[in-house]
């Protein structure tokens, strides 16, 4: 485990925990607006999103908007240290899974090649697409051979000038940040 990354994860979790709720809400609204008007979003029929932890951007508005537009929403599930994506509908039964993230009870894996847009979570990002995840490597392993579009939504407190990275880290194709 890279000590520099571990230290940065601790700092970022602390920073996001202390984020002013009204500032977070304003930045989130800006990010949703940019996402929903982007070509990537409008062209995607199948999207992935996580059911967020409290320190992260609230993904519920993204899920609601996708459902209203009849998009297929997928959420991650960890099975034997491997991440898959399962379909998420209003009737999907959820359980707390790995890393305290809610995931579907079902284990029906959705084909990777049919995913149009992955909205990738993280603790920190750089404009050119470097990402600091939570440290388990699930997304980097999944993205290693993923050919669809990737996008991350970064609150201002998640945007850093640089991040430590190693050869296994996969860059995100587009990082959205709140409009000034």
C-alpha positions, 0 to 999 in steps of 0.5 A: 500500500502506497503510504502517500496515497493512504495519507491523502485518503485520510486527509480527503475523507476528513476534508469531505466530512467537514465540508459545509453542507450549503457549499456542498449542495450548491456545488452538487447542483452545478455538477448535476446540471453539467452532467445532465446537459453533457453529450455523454449523458444524453447519448448514454442509455446505460449508466453506472453510479454508486449508492454514495456514502455520506461524505460523497456527492449525493447520487440520488438525483442522478439515479432519479433523472436516469429513471425519468429518461428511461436509462438503465441504471447499474450499481456496483456489487462486490463478489469474491473481491471482484466488482460487477454491476447489477441493474438497479430499479426502484424495486431492487432489494439492497443490502450493505455490502463491501466498504459499507456501500449499499448493493443489490441482493441480486448477483445478475451481472450486466455485460461490461461491453453494454455499459455506455457511461461509468460515473466513477467515484473517488476521494480526489481528482485532477483535471487531466483525469487522475483519480484517488479512490478509496484504496481497494482497487475495484474500479481500477481493475474493472476499468483496465479493459473497459472501453466505454466512457468514464466521467467523475463529478468532483466537488471543489474540495476533491480537485487537486493539482496533482495526485500520486499514481502508479501503473495500475491507476486508470485515468478518467476520461472526463472530470466535471467540476462546479462552475465558478 
